[in-house]
């Protein structure tokens, strides 16, 4: 496609078929942007669920560690009771 310098304030003429092609491309781009937004939202939702699950695992592991420390102290330091 040949590019020409367009003077400011001058009317721009575009062939109808080229204009329709540009509109189609712009609609496709908008659609792809919406698809990307939806995908990103789903990824963020999954990440939040994973973070919550990891926090539960972390809490559970801390509880097990606390109980193991209690058992260890109870077995090896009977006077601590």
Buried (B, 14 or more C-beta within 10 A) or exposed (E): EEEEEEEEEEEEEEEEEEEEEEEEEEEEEEEEEEEEEEEEEEEEEEEEEEEEEEEEEEEEEEEEEEEEEEEEEEEEEEEEE
